[in-house]
């Protein structure tokens, strides 16, 4: 059984929920704008993103899209939108396209990338 491609996963999400699909696409667009060299792979049921280091993952659920930052606990969280209390991981919960702007995803991406590089 081969690994599912990013495109195939996006198609599955689109079939299940057009709204969540548009949020996932918006997140991936924001990532691409901040990190044009970023690579994407399907793992753990979501899309993991790396640019030199793996720094975020995008997971679609029925009511929201979660943008996971594996080293999010190292981020000082200047805007107060990060959720989670685990030892390392933090996430942004996006329920609509507007949340991408209002929760300042584009500003968290470089912070997450920097945190992931401080290993």
Residue, then its C-alpha position, 0 to 999 in steps of 0.5 A: x500500500x503506497x503513501x497517499x499523495x498530498x493531492x489525493x488527500x486534498x481531494x478526499x477532504x474536498x469530497x467530505x467538506x468543501x469548507x474545511x477543504x478551503x481552509x486547508x488550501x488557505x493554510x497551505x497557500x500561507x505556508x507557500x507564501x512564507x516558505x516557497x521552498x517548503x515540502x509537503x508530505x502526507x503522514x498521520x492523516x494530515x499534511x506535514x510541512x518542512x523547510x529544512x526542518x519539519x515545522x508544522x502539520x495541517x489536519x482537517x477534522x469535521x468542525x475545524x482545521x488544526x495547524x500543529x506546531x511540533x515545537x510550539x511550546x518554544x513559541x512565546x505566543x505573542x498573539x495568544x491564539x495557540x492551544x494545547x498544554x503538552x510538553x512540546x506541541x501547540x496548535x491553532x484551531x481554524x474554523x473558517x477561512x477568516x480564522x487564517x487572518x484573525x488568528x495570524x497564521x502567517x505570523x506564527x509560521x516563521x516562529x514555528x520554523x525557528x522553534x523547530x530549528x532550535x533542536 
